[in-house]
Amino acid sequence: MDDDDFDDYDREVELALYREYRDVVGQFKYVVETERRFYLANEVTQTRVDTANDFYFELVMHDVWVWDVYRSDRFVKSVKVLTFKDVNIEELSTREFKLPKELALDE
């Protein structure tokens, strides 16, 4: 496989993942971003855990979709994440998801 073939394959896989995200985002209540992953979830609990010299966050999510191009099944029953880094949790609006015009995909 030459570099052009690999680049084409990589673009197709990313596009398929984005299309899957677009199709499923309306089924979820929260968007969760960590340093390593992006999740859609219907239930999220965030707990700050203090240690002797520092703290970390424990996230527990249920009914989850994971943005990960290398997973064959991105739907997960539950996920637990421990992180010292920033966590962003946003509640999605109930309106239908629309792509920004500059990202719209012609099908």
Residue pairs with C-beta under 8 A, 6 or more apart in sequence:
1 9
13 69
14 69
15 105
17 67
17 69
18 105
19 105
20 74
21 40
21 65
21 67
22 97
22 99
24 40
24 65
25 40
25 92
25 97
26 96
26 97
27 40
27 42
27 65
28 40
28 41
28 42
28 63
28 65
28 92
29 41
29 42
29 43
29 91
29 92
30 39
30 40
30 41
30 42
30 43
30 44
30 61
30 89
30 90
30 91
30 92
31 38
31 39
31 40
31 88
31 89
31 90
31 92
32 38
32 39
32 40
32 41
32 44
32 59
32 61
32 87
32 88
32 89
32 90
33 39
33 87
33 88
33 89
34 59
34 81
34 83
34 85
34 86
34 87
34 88
35 83
35 85
35 86
36 83
37 66
37 67
37 68
37 81
38 66
38 67
39 61
39 64
39 65
39 66
39 67
39 79
40 64
40 65
40 67
41 61
41 62
41 63
41 64
41 65
41 79
42 62
42 63
42 64
43 61
43 62
43 63
44 59
44 60
44 61
44 89
45 59
45 60
45 61
46 57
46 58
46 59
46 87
46 89
47 57
47 58
47 59
47 60
48 55
48 56
48 57
49 55
49 56
49 57
49 58
54 84
55 84
56 82
56 83
56 84
57 81
57 82
57 83
57 84
57 87
58 80
58 81
58 82
59 79
59 80
59 81
59 82
59 83
59 87
60 78
60 79
60 80
61 78
61 79
61 80
61 81
62 77
62 78
63 77
64 75
64 76
64 77
64 78
64 79
65 74
65 75
65 76
66 74
66 76
66 79
67 74
68 74
99 105
